[in-house]
Amino acid sequence: MGNEAAQGGSQLMRLSEADIGSTVSVVAVHGTGPVSKRLMEMGLVPGVPVRLVKTAPFGDPIEISLRGYNLALRSTEAATVEVRA
């Protein structure tokens, strides 16, 4: 309830936890390695809306749509992206 109450009812989660077809807003990209930096260079920055397009049969990778293009991410990479529903 802490995050939900503080944000007026919106729910914070990891991108890897979002439902197929849902659109979420990026809150933060966690991590300091080259993968996190590259995700931000590709446009996954705070405030950007992201739509979860589909997942592979076993859930990895996932396909997202942002800024007019589609991007496939491993679940571990998607787990570093904090989003708001």
C-alpha positions as a LaTeX table, in Angstrom:
\begin{tabular}{lrrr}
\hline
Residue & $x$ (\AA) & $y$ (\AA) & $z$ (\AA) \\
\hline
Met1 & 0.00 & 0.00 & 0.00 \\
Gly2 & 2.96 & 2.33 & 0.52 \\
Asn3 & 3.71 & 2.96 & $-3.17$ \\
Glu4 & 0.05 & 2.94 & $-4.17$ \\
Ala5 & $-1.04$ & 5.43 & $-1.51$ \\
Ala6 & 1.88 & 7.75 & $-2.17$ \\
Gln7 & 1.17 & 7.83 & $-5.92$ \\
Gly8 & $-2.58$ & 8.42 & $-5.80$ \\
Gly9 & $-3.61$ & 4.84 & $-6.52$ \\
Ser10 & $-1.13$ & 4.01 & $-9.31$ \\
Gln11 & 0.85 & 0.84 & $-8.87$ \\
Leu12 & 4.64 & 0.56 & $-9.12$ \\
Met13 & 6.04 & $-2.65$ & $-10.59$ \\
Arg14 & 8.79 & $-4.02$ & $-12.80$ \\
Leu15 & 8.30 & $-3.99$ & $-16.57$ \\
Ser16 & 8.68 & $-7.77$ & $-16.49$ \\
Glu17 & 5.52 & $-7.94$ & $-14.33$ \\
Ala18 & 3.25 & $-5.87$ & $-16.62$ \\
Asp19 & 0.33 & $-7.53$ & $-18.41$ \\
Ile20 & 0.36 & $-8.15$ & $-22.17$ \\
Gly21 & $-1.38$ & $-5.26$ & $-23.93$ \\
Ser22 & $-1.00$ & $-2.88$ & $-21.00$ \\
Thr23 & 0.61 & 0.53 & $-21.30$ \\
Val24 & 2.80 & 1.67 & $-18.43$ \\
Ser25 & 5.02 & 4.67 & $-17.75$ \\
Val26 & 8.73 & 4.31 & $-17.00$ \\
Val27 & 9.68 & 5.49 & $-13.51$ \\
Ala28 & 13.36 & 4.46 & $-13.39$ \\
Val29 & 15.96 & 2.12 & $-14.86$ \\
His30 & 17.93 & 0.50 & $-12.06$ \\
Gly31 & 21.49 & $-0.71$ & $-12.38$ \\
Thr32 & 24.81 & 0.78 & $-13.32$ \\
Gly33 & 26.09 & $-1.66$ & $-15.94$ \\
Pro34 & 26.26 & $-1.28$ & $-19.71$ \\
Val35 & 22.83 & $-2.92$ & $-20.21$ \\
Ser36 & 21.05 & $-0.32$ & $-18.06$ \\
Lys37 & 22.90 & 2.47 & $-19.83$ \\
Arg38 & 21.97 & 1.04 & $-23.24$ \\
Leu39 & 18.29 & 0.74 & $-22.25$ \\
Met40 & 18.27 & 4.44 & $-21.39$ \\
Glu41 & 20.06 & 5.30 & $-24.64$ \\
Met42 & 17.30 & 3.43 & $-26.53$ \\
Gly43 & 14.65 & 5.64 & $-24.93$ \\
Leu44 & 13.62 & 3.84 & $-21.73$ \\
Val45 & 13.76 & 6.97 & $-19.61$ \\
Pro46 & 11.41 & 8.26 & $-16.88$ \\
Gly47 & 8.03 & 9.40 & $-18.16$ \\
Val48 & 8.04 & 7.45 & $-21.43$ \\
Pro49 & 4.94 & 5.32 & $-22.07$ \\
Val50 & 5.70 & 1.69 & $-22.92$ \\
Arg51 & 3.25 & $-0.94$ & $-24.19$ \\
Leu52 & 3.89 & $-4.64$ & $-23.61$ \\
Val53 & 3.18 & $-6.20$ & $-27.02$ \\
Lys54 & 3.79 & $-9.91$ & $-26.39$ \\
Thr55 & 6.00 & $-12.50$ & $-24.76$ \\
Ala56 & 7.70 & $-15.55$ & $-26.22$ \\
Pro57 & 6.10 & $-18.94$ & $-25.46$ \\
Phe58 & 8.14 & $-19.47$ & $-22.28$ \\
Gly59 & 7.99 & $-15.80$ & $-21.23$ \\
Asp60 & 11.44 & $-14.73$ & $-22.37$ \\
Pro61 & 12.06 & $-12.45$ & $-24.25$ \\
Ile62 & 9.28 & $-9.88$ & $-24.11$ \\
Glu63 & 8.42 & $-7.41$ & $-26.86$ \\
Ile64 & 7.64 & $-3.80$ & $-25.96$ \\
Ser65 & 6.66 & $-0.78$ & $-28.02$ \\
Leu66 & 7.99 & 2.69 & $-27.25$ \\
Arg67 & 8.73 & 5.90 & $-29.15$ \\
Gly68 & 7.46 & 4.43 & $-32.42$ \\
Tyr69 & 9.49 & 1.21 & $-32.50$ \\
Asn70 & 9.40 & $-2.29$ & $-31.02$ \\
Leu71 & 12.12 & $-3.71$ & $-28.82$ \\
Ala72 & 12.73 & $-7.23$ & $-27.49$ \\
Leu73 & 14.12 & $-7.49$ & $-23.96$ \\
Arg74 & 15.19 & $-10.40$ & $-21.81$ \\
Ser75 & 13.13 & $-10.79$ & $-18.65$ \\
Thr76 & 16.22 & $-9.98$ & $-16.56$ \\
Glu77 & 16.63 & $-6.68$ & $-18.44$ \\
Ala78 & 12.91 & $-5.87$ & $-18.12$ \\
Ala79 & 13.16 & $-6.52$ & $-14.37$ \\
Thr80 & 15.57 & $-3.57$ & $-14.05$ \\
Val81 & 12.92 & $-1.15$ & $-15.40$ \\
Glu82 & 10.52 & 0.21 & $-12.78$ \\
Val83 & 7.16 & 1.31 & $-14.21$ \\
Arg84 & 3.85 & 2.76 & $-13.04$ \\
Ala85 & 0.59 & 1.19 & $-14.17$ \\
\hline
\end{tabular}
